[in-house]
Amino acid sequence: MASKSLKSLLVAAFSAFSLFFSVNTFASETPAGGEKHEETAFDPSKLIMEHIMDAHEYHFATIGEKHVSIPLPVILYSPERGWSMFNYSKFNHGHDVYEGYKTEEGHIIPVNAAGEHDTTVKVYDLSLTRNVVQMFIGVFLLCFLMIKVANKYKRNGAKVAPSGFQNAVEPVITFVRDEVGKPNLGHAYEKYMPYLLTVFFFILINNLLGLIPGTANVTGNIAFTIVLGFISFLVILFSTNKHFWGHIFNPPVPGFVKPILVPVEFFGIFTKPFALIVRLFANMVAGHIVITCFVMLIFIFGAMSKVAGWGFAPVSLAFTIFIYFIEILVAFIQAFIFTNLTAVFIGQSMEGAHHDEAHH
């Protein structure tokens, strides 16, 4: 609880700090001729949002006027213009218009002959953004590693001691089975272990991939967590029984309390997946914001004074590395929490049947 409170405090403090200094986004200079010249200053809030939001390219660094990035395929469909498929590099980082489209603040919009936004044209963006590409990479790694481990078990059986990556995965599988599946699901744990293990390793792989500099924070995308939460919601609903629904619509309480408790219990069905969605999303976004804020502090102090920027750089890097290792731990913890809560909610949906069997 203390670590979560500290993380929330850091996010609030450094977000406010960054927003305070990002107000002065333009610096005015008065040359000898007396004319004022405006040049764009460092904007930390914009860079933080660019880091945690989705994009059509993997951007690693900007050296002078040169951008080090990997552009991704753009796939657009417009009822008025039809299909358009090309590489994101055709936009030249937002400077050029290509096939009647241009990019503006990360979004691809249609333009007219004058280069202005054409509101009469509707566009459906089906592009392979970095979140989509990275999610496919996560699926490939999950299938490749798990199939490799399964084939090793199939070939050697249980009599041969595990080795290599199999030796690293087996304790994790055993931990999820003994600490998540059995305590929460009882005799039915084997039925749900494939889903629980898939969710755990899929979230874990995407959490770790998101910590690689320049990659996307997939688990920090609300659309990603909504899909995971919705799938868990369906699994929970299909695991319910008559005892569960009887407790919802006819709780064992005095009659005058039921009109109050029944709506609360009914909405509780939907708050469970909502808790899964928000918890994973908020924790992964918060960690990336904290790391980015520590790096941004170097440039914020550097904008005030070069001496302050260079002087604060070692301190900022030390805190960044420290939080980075904390985030590696958080990647495992959040995968475990999502899996454990899913098992808890499934177990609650079968709670009545469990009590009856225990009584007999």
Buried (B, 14 or more C-beta within 10 A) or exposed (E): EEEEEEBBEBBEEBBEBBEEBBEEBEEEEEEEEEEEEEEEEBBBBEBBBBBBBBBBBBBEEEEEEEBEBEBBBBBBBBEEBEEBEBEBBBBEBEEEBBEBBBBEEBEBBBBEEEEEEBEEBEBEBBBBBBBBBBBEBBEEBBEEBBEEBEEBEEEEEEEEEBEEEBEEBBEBBEEBBEBBBBEBBBEBBEEBBEBBBBBBBBBBBBBBBBBEEEBBBBBBBBEBBBEBBEBBBEBBEEBBBEBBEEBBEEBEEEEEEBEEBBEEBEEEBEEBBEBBBBBBBBBBBBBBBBBBBBBBBBBBBBBEEEEBBEEBBEEBEEBBEEBBEBBEEBBBBBBBBBBBBBBBBBBBBBBBBBEEEEEE
